[in-house]
Amino acid sequence: MSIFLTLIVLEIIIVIINLQLFKHDIFSPATISSITFLIATLFALYCATYWNLILSSLTVQVIVVGLLFMTIGEFLGDKLGTIFTVKSPIKKTTLIVVSKKVKVSVTICVVIMTILYAVNAYHVGLLNGGTGGNAFAYTKSAYASNSSIRMNPIIRQGFKFIMASAYIACFILANNYLILKQRLKENMTYVIIIVCSIAVTIFSGSRTEILRVISALFLDYSILLQINNKKKTIRSGLIIKKILPVVLIIILIAFLSRQVVKVTGTATSQGSSLIYYLAYYVGSPIAVLNNKISMAFSKENIFMGVTTGVPNFVYLGNLDYGGNVATILQPSLFKYGLIGMAIFILIIYFWGGLLYSRIKCSLQAGHSLFILLFSSWYYMFTMSYYDDIISQLSFVITILLIDAVLMIIYPLFFKKAS
């Protein structure tokens, strides 16, 4: 317990340092990461007895070093971005007017693609052993097991168009509705596109990626609010008030869809407690990281990488389930050791801080494409407590392809309506 409390206190201190360094901007990369790590640690503590979790001092060392180098990396990137920023006239935020023809056409395409994806994924899931609602989970497992029965490749690629459209919809919704207070009725097409992106994510047998879109929405709102704030400081209380209902809705959606995205027999999918279900998905990466570190490292070899001897999936205590995700820190720690991990984190957050500072300047000059591309990657910071997406080649390729689609359809939205 004392080690847990020590980690929590250190995480709180790092959160406060980030808030001071980055002008109370809770969505700066290092700040949002430290906040989510703190929340994950609290949930891990909540389940510690049930999981037989004994936090090691090495785990505390790894997490604290990781969080500190996130802060240092963003600080250096932010300073460099500020130094080399070309001053541009500040452009006031105005309504983004999209022609009715474009809005209707894109929305219809997104809805049709979502329906086609759902039908095809359900059919493939049934053929791979699924029954009822959890057929979608068997579609995902079919790709993991290299099954010969797969989705139609053209229909499956519709996922990228839906997600690209959703990032654009998030930005316009944040600009027009959240910032400029336009009626929701006037922006309902964007809401429909965002809902479709959430639905198609569930149909793909996943849920954590829903936060890719929601993270983009929060990022857009945060930056637009900063630009429209004459004091140039972020109003964290106002942002939390706005995003909390959305977060609660997403948690409820994730809980209610647990039978859809998990194959039969997964113990956590049968759980009836919303609190424990949330605690498991948020807190277990900390527990898994701790268990893997305990298996692989000692004080003598923490600075060296480990390539063998640690299973990808580890169980929580004596339970029949566990996890294979262990925060953004685990892959680089096991490959390169503690110093290598620190350097990796420093590089990631240096670029995050550099791009984040340039984004705000770009938006002040009226360029929105930059933030749209960044928002598709912002998930790595909001979900840093969960996993390292950079180490997953398939995930990186998917994001790059989504970005390519985004750049193709971008001109349809960001031009004057006829």
C-alpha positions in Angstrom: 0.0 0.0 0.0 2.8 2.4 0.9 4.4 1.9 -2.5 1.1 2.6 -4.2 0.6 5.8 -2.3 4.2 6.9 -3.1 3.5 6.4 -6.8 0.2 8.3 -6.6 1.8 11.2 -4.8 4.6 11.4 -7.4 2.1 11.2 -10.2 0.1 14.1 -8.6 3.3 16.2 -8.4 4.1 15.5 -12.0 0.5 16.5 -13.0 0.9 19.8 -11.1 4.3 20.4 -12.8 2.8 19.8 -16.2 -0.2 22.1 -15.5 2.2 24.9 -14.5 4.6 24.4 -17.4 1.9 24.2 -20.1 -0.4 27.0 -18.8 -3.1 24.7 -17.3 -3.7 23.0 -20.6 -5.0 19.6 -19.6 -4.8 18.4 -23.2 -1.1 19.1 -23.8 0.5 15.7 -24.6 2.4 15.3 -21.3 -0.4 16.6 -19.1 -3.1 14.4 -20.5 -0.7 11.4 -20.3 0.2 12.1 -16.6 -3.5 12.6 -15.7 -4.5 9.3 -17.3 -1.6 7.4 -15.7 -2.8 8.8 -12.3 -6.4 7.6 -13.0 -5.1 4.2 -14.1 -3.0 3.9 -11.0 -6.0 4.7 -8.8 -8.1 2.0 -10.5 -5.2 -0.4 -10.1 -5.1 0.3 -6.4 -8.9 -0.2 -6.2 -8.5 -3.7 -7.6 -5.1 -4.5 -5.9 -6.6 -6.9 -3.4 -8.7 -8.7 -6.0 -5.8 -9.0 -8.4 -3.2 -9.9 -5.7 -1.3 -6.9 -7.0 1.9 -6.0 -5.1 3.4 -3.0 -6.7 7.2 -3.2 -7.0 9.6 -0.3 -6.5 11.0 -1.0 -10.0 7.5 -0.3 -11.4 7.3 3.0 -9.6 10.8 3.9 -11.0 9.8 3.0 -14.5 6.5 4.9 -14.4 8.0 8.0 -12.8 11.0 8.1 -15.2 8.5 7.7 -18.1 6.3 10.5 -17.0 9.2 12.8 -16.3 10.6 12.3 -19.7 7.2 13.0 -21.2 7.3 16.3 -19.5 10.9 17.1 -20.5 10.2 16.0 -24.1 7.2 18.2 -24.5 8.8 21.1 -22.8 11.8 21.0 -25.2 9.5 20.5 -28.2 7.2 23.4 -27.1 10.1 25.8 -26.7 11.6 24.9 -30.1 8.2 25.2 -31.7 7.7 28.7 -30.1 11.2 29.9 -31.2 10.8 28.9 -34.8 7.1 29.9 -35.2 6.5 32.5 -38.0 4.2 35.2 -36.7 1.0 35.3 -38.6 -2.1 37.5 -38.3 -4.5 35.9 -35.9 -7.7 34.8 -37.7 -10.8 34.9 -35.6 -12.8 31.7 -35.5 -15.8 31.9 -37.8 -18.5 29.4 -38.8 -17.3 26.7 -41.1 -19.9 26.7 -43.8 -20.2 23.5 -45.8 -22.5 23.2 -48.8 -25.7 21.2 -48.1 -24.9 18.9 -51.0 -21.5 17.9 -49.6 -22.9 17.4 -46.1 -25.8 15.2 -47.3 -23.6 13.3 -49.8 -20.8 12.5 -47.3 -23.3 11.6 -44.5 -25.2 9.2 -46.8 -22.0 7.6 -47.9 -20.8 7.2 -44.3 -24.2 5.7 -43.2 -24.2 3.2 -46.1 -20.6 2.2 -45.5 -21.4 1.6 -41.8 -24.4 -0.6 -42.6 -22.4 -2.6 -45.2 -19.6 -3.0 -42.8 -21.9 -4.2 -40.0 -23.7 -6.7 -42.3 -20.5 -8.1 -43.8 -18.7 -8.3 -40.4 -21.7 -10.0 -38.8 -21.8 -12.6 -41.6 -18.1 -13.3 -41.4 -18.3 -13.6 -37.6 -21.1 -16.2 -37.9 -19.0 -18.2 -40.4 -16.1 -18.2 -37.9 -18.1 -19.5 -35.0 -19.9 -16.6 -33.6 -23.5 -16.6 -32.5 -25.9 -13.7 -32.0 -24.5 -10.3 -31.0 -20.9 -11.5 -30.4 -20.4 -12.5 -34.0 -18.5 -9.2 -34.5 -15.9 -10.4 -31.9 -15.3 -13.5 -34.0 -14.7 -11.4 -37.1 -11.8 -9.7 -35.3 -10.5 -13.1 -34.1 -10.7 -14.4 -37.6 -8.0 -11.9 -38.7 -5.9 -12.7 -35.6 -6.0 -16.5 -36.4 -5.5 -16.0 -40.2 -8.8 -17.5 -41.0 -9.6 -17.9 -44.7 -13.1 -16.5 -44.2 -12.7 -12.7 -44.1 -14.6 -9.5 -44.9 -15.0 -8.1 -48.4 -11.8 -6.0 -48.8 -13.7 -3.1 -50.4 -16.3 -2.9 -47.7 -13.6 -3.3 -45.0 -11.7 -0.3 -46.4 -14.8 1.8 -45.9 -13.7 2.0 -42.2 -11.0 4.5 -43.3 -13.4 6.8 -45.1 -15.7 6.8 -42.1 -12.9 7.6 -39.6 -11.4 10.3 -41.9 -14.9 11.9 -42.2 -15.3 11.6 -38.4 -12.1 13.6 -37.7 -13.4 16.4 -39.9 -16.8 16.2 -38.4 -15.3 16.5 -34.9 -13.4 19.7 -35.8 -16.4 21.4 -37.5 -18.7 20.4 -34.6 -16.3 21.8 -32.0 -15.9 25.0 -34.0 -19.5 25.6 -34.9 -21.4 24.2 -32.0 -19.1 24.1 -28.9 -17.3 27.3 -29.6 -19.6 29.5 -31.7 -22.8 28.1 -30.2 -24.5 27.4 -33.4 -27.7 25.2 -33.0 -27.1 21.5 -32.8 -29.8 21.0 -35.4 -27.5 22.8 -37.9 -24.7 20.4 -37.2 -26.7 17.1 -36.9 -25.0 15.7 -40.0 -21.6 15.8 -38.1 -23.1 14.1 -35.1 -24.4 11.3 -37.3 -20.9 10.9 -38.9 -19.3 10.7 -35.4 -22.0 8.2 -34.2 -21.2 6.0 -37.3 -17.5 6.1 -36.5 -18.3 4.8 -33.0 -20.6 2.1 -34.4 -18.2 0.9 -37.0 -15.5 0.6 -34.4 -17.7 -1.7 -32.3 -18.6 -3.7 -35.5 -14.8 -4.2 -36.0 -14.7 -5.9 -32.6 -13.1 -3.2 -30.7 -13.8 -0.3 -28.3 -10.7 1.4 -27.2 -10.3 3.0 -30.7 -13.6 4.9 -30.0 -11.4 7.1 -28.0 -9.4 8.0 -31.1 -12.4 10.0 -32.3 -13.5 11.3 -28.9 -9.9 12.4 -28.2 -9.9 14.3 -31.5 -13.1 16.1 -30.5 -11.6 17.1 -27.1 -8.4 18.2 -28.7 -10.3 20.4 -31.3 -12.4 21.9 -28.6 -9.4 22.6 -26.3 -7.3 24.3 -29.0 -10.2 26.3 -30.4 -11.1 27.5 -26.9 -7.5 28.6 -26.3 -7.5 30.6 -29.5 -10.7 32.3 -28.6 -9.6 33.0 -25.0 -8.1 36.5 -24.8 -6.1 35.6 -21.7 -4.3 32.8 -23.7 -4.8 30.3 -20.8 -7.0 27.3 -21.0 -10.1 27.2 -18.7 -9.7 23.6 -17.5 -12.8 23.7 -15.4 -15.0 24.6 -18.4 -13.4 21.9 -20.5 -13.9 19.3 -17.9 -17.6 20.4 -17.5 -18.1 20.0 -21.2 -16.3 16.7 -21.7 -17.4 14.8 -18.6 -20.9 13.9 -19.9 -19.3 12.6 -23.2 -16.8 10.5 -21.2 -19.6 9.0 -19.2 -21.6 8.2 -22.3 -18.6 6.5 -23.9 -18.0 4.5 -20.7 -21.6 3.3 -20.8 -21.4 2.4 -24.5 -18.2 0.4 -23.9 -19.9 -1.4 -21.0 -23.1 -2.2 -22.8 -21.2 -3.4 -25.9 -19.0 -5.8 -24.0 -20.9 -8.9 -25.2 -20.5 -7.7 -28.8 -16.8 -7.3 -29.0 -15.6 -10.2 -26.8 -15.7 -13.9 -27.7 -17.8 -16.3 -25.6 -16.1 -17.3 -22.3 -14.2 -14.1 -21.6 -14.7 -13.6 -17.9 -14.6 -9.8 -17.9 -17.3 -9.7 -20.5 -19.7 -11.5 -18.2 -19.1 -9.0 -15.3 -22.2 -7.0 -14.2 -20.4 -4.3 -12.3 -19.8 -1.1 -14.3 -17.2 0.1 -11.8 -15.2 -3.1 -11.9 -15.4 -3.3 -15.6 -14.1 0.3 -15.9 -11.4 -0.4 -13.3 -10.3 -3.5 -15.2 -9.8 -1.8 -18.6 -8.2 1.4 -17.1 -6.2 -0.1 -14.3 -5.1 -3.5 -15.6 -2.3 -2.0 -17.9 -0.6 -0.8 -14.7 -1.0 -4.2 -13.1 0.2 -6.0 -16.3 3.2 -3.7 -16.5 4.1 -4.5 -12.9 3.8 -8.2 -13.4 5.9 -8.2 -16.5 8.6 -6.1 -14.8 8.6 -8.5 -11.8 9.1 -11.4 -14.2 11.9 -9.8 -16.3 13.9 -7.3 -14.3 15.8 -6.7 -11.1 17.7 -3.7 -9.9 20.8 -5.0 -11.7 19.4 -5.5 -15.2 16.7 -2.8 -15.4 19.0 -0.8 -17.7 19.2 -3.7 -20.2 16.5 -4.9 -22.6 14.8 -8.3 -22.3 13.9 -10.4 -25.3 12.9 -13.7 -23.8 11.2 -15.2 -20.8 8.1 -12.9 -20.5 4.8 -14.0 -22.0 2.8 -11.5 -24.1 -0.3 -12.2 -22.0 -0.1 -12.3 -18.2 -2.8 -13.2 -15.7 -4.0 -11.0 -12.8 -3.5 -12.9 -9.6 -5.2 -16.2 -9.5 -7.9 -15.1 -12.0 -8.5 -16.7 -15.3 -8.1 -13.5 -17.2 -5.5 -10.7 -17.4 -4.1 -8.6 -20.2 -1.4 -8.1 -22.8 -1.3 -4.3 -22.9 1.1 -2.6 -20.4 1.1 1.2 -21.1 3.2 3.1 -23.6 6.3 2.3 -21.5 6.5 -1.5 -21.8 7.6 -2.1 -25.5 10.6 0.2 -25.4 11.5 -0.8 -21.8 11.8 -4.5 -22.8 13.6 -3.7 -26.0 16.1 -1.1 -24.8 16.0 -1.0 -21.0 15.2 1.9 -18.8 17.5 4.4 -20.5 16.4 3.4 -23.9 12.8 3.7 -22.8 13.4 7.2 -21.5 15.0 8.3 -24.8 12.1 6.8 -26.8 9.6 8.6 -24.6 11.6 11.9 -24.9 11.5 11.7 -28.7 7.8 10.9 -28.9 6.8 13.7 -26.6 9.4 16.1 -28.1 7.6 15.8 -31.4 4.3 15.9 -29.7 5.1 19.2 -28.0 6.6 20.6 -31.1 3.6 19.8 -33.3 1.1 20.8 -30.6 2.7 24.3 -30.3 2.7 24.7 -34.1 -0.9 23.6 -34.4 -2.1 26.5 -32.2 -0.2 28.9 -34.4 -1.5 27.3 -37.6 -5.1 27.6 -36.4 -4.5 31.2 -35.5 -3.5 31.7 -39.1 -6.6 29.8 -40.4 -5.1 26.4 -41.3 -7.1 23.5 -40.0 -5.6 20.6 -42.0 -2.7 20.5 -39.6 -4.8 19.8 -36.5 -6.9 17.3 -38.4 -3.9 15.2 -39.2 -2.5 15.6 -35.6 -5.9 14.6 -34.1 -5.7 11.2 -35.8 -2.5 10.5 -33.8 -3.5 12.3 -30.6 -4.9 9.0 -29.3 -1.3 7.9 -28.5 -1.2 10.5 -25.7 -4.7 10.1 -24.3 -4.2 6.3 -24.3 -0.6 6.2 -23.2 -1.6 4.6 -19.9 -3.0 1.7 -22.0 -0.6 0.8 -24.9 2.1 2.0 -27.3 0.5 2.3 -30.8 3.8 3.4 -32.4 5.2 -0.1 -31.9 2.3 -1.6 -33.8 3.1 -1.4 -37.6 -0.4 -2.4 -38.7 -1.9 0.4 -36.5 0.5 3.0 -37.9 -0.2 2.0 -41.5 -4.0 2.2 -40.8 -3.6 5.8 -39.4 -1.5 6.8 -42.4 -4.1 5.5 -44.8 -6.8 7.3 -42.8 -4.8 10.5 -43.1 -4.4 10.0 -46.9 -8.2 9.7 -47.2 -8.6 12.7 -44.9 -6.4 14.9 -47.2 -8.4 13.8 -50.2 -11.8 14.7 -48.8 -10.6 17.8 -46.9 -11.2 20.2 -49.7 -14.9 19.2 -49.9 -15.5 20.6 -46.4 -13.2 23.5 -46.2 -14.3 25.6 -49.1 -17.0 28.2 -49.5 -20.4 26.9 -50.0 -21.9 27.5 -53.4 
